Amino acid sequence: MQIDLNSLSLKELKELQAQVSRAIASFEERRKREAVAELEETAKRLGFNLSELTVAAGTRKRGSAPPKYANPADPTQTWTGRGRKPKWMEAALKAGKSPDDLLI
C-alpha cells in the first residue's frame, strides 16, 4: 500500500496520523489479549489459575519510624534519622553537638 503523502493536505495528514495511532493501539491491545489467553491456557494445562501465578510480591514499603532525635530547644521538633536532616539538627551539629547528644 503506497500513499503519496506529499499530495495530502495538512488536515488529511493529521487524520491519517490519528487513524494510524488508533490502528497501532488496537493492534497492541489485540496482541495483549492473545498473549493473556495463551498464558491462561498454559496455566490451566499445568493445573493453575493465571491469577495464582501472577500475584506480585508487592513492593516493600517502609512503615513510619519512631522519632530518634529531638531538638533540645523545642522537644516537639523530632527527626527519625531518615531523609534529609532538619535545619535544627544541622545547626546543633555545627554548634558542636554530636548526634548522640540529640537522641531521645
C-alpha positions in Angstrom: 0.0 0.0 0.0 1.6 3.2 -1.2 0.3 6.6 -0.2 1.6 9.8 -1.8 2.0 11.8 1.4 3.1 14.9 -0.5 -0.2 15.1 -2.2 -2.2 15.2 1.1 -3.3 18.4 2.9 -2.3 19.0 6.5 -5.9 18.1 7.6 -5.7 14.8 5.7 -2.2 14.0 7.1 -3.4 14.6 10.7 -6.4 12.4 10.1 -4.1 9.7 8.7 -1.9 10.1 11.7 -4.9 9.6 14.0 -6.0 6.6 12.1 -2.5 5.1 12.3 -2.4 5.8 16.1 -5.7 4.1 16.6 -4.7 1.1 14.5 -1.4 0.7 16.5 -3.3 0.9 19.8 -5.9 -1.6 18.6 -3.1 -4.0 17.4 -1.3 -3.8 20.7 -4.4 -4.5 22.7 -5.3 -7.4 20.5 -1.8 -8.9 20.9 -2.1 -8.4 24.7 -5.4 -10.2 24.8 -4.0 -13.0 22.7 -1.0 -13.3 25.0 -3.1 -13.4 28.1 -5.4 -16.1 26.6 -2.3 -18.1 25.7 -0.9 -17.8 29.2 -4.3 -18.7 30.8 -4.4 -21.8 28.6 -0.9 -22.8 29.6 -1.6 -22.2 33.3 -4.8 -24.2 33.0 -3.0 -27.1 31.3 -0.5 -27.1 34.2 -3.2 -27.1 36.8 -3.0 -23.5 37.9 -5.1 -20.3 37.6 -3.2 -17.5 35.9 -4.0 -15.1 38.8 -2.3 -17.6 41.2 0.9 -17.4 39.1 0.9 -13.6 38.6 0.5 -12.4 42.1 3.2 -9.9 42.5 5.3 -10.0 45.7 4.5 -6.3 46.2 7.0 -3.6 46.8 8.3 -3.3 50.3 7.0 -0.2 52.0 8.7 1.3 55.0 6.5 1.8 57.9 6.7 5.1 59.8 9.7 5.1 62.1 9.6 6.4 65.6 11.4 9.6 66.3 15.1 9.1 67.2 16.3 12.7 67.7 14.7 15.7 69.3 15.5 19.4 69.2 16.7 20.4 72.7 15.3 23.9 72.3 11.9 22.6 71.2 11.2 18.9 72.0 8.2 18.9 69.8 10.6 19.0 66.8 11.7 15.5 66.2 13.5 13.5 63.5 13.5 9.8 62.7 17.0 9.8 61.3 15.7 9.1 57.8 15.7 11.5 54.9 17.2 15.0 55.0 18.4 16.4 58.2 16.2 19.1 59.6 17.7 22.6 60.0 17.7 22.4 63.8 19.8 19.2 63.6 22.3 20.8 61.2 22.5 23.9 63.4 23.1 21.8 66.5 25.9 19.8 64.7 27.5 23.0 63.6 27.4 24.3 67.2 29.5 21.3 68.3 26.8 18.9 69.5 27.1 15.2 68.4 24.1 13.2 67.2 24.3 11.2 70.4 23.5 14.5 72.4 20.2 14.8 70.5 19.0 11.3 71.0 15.6 10.9 72.6 
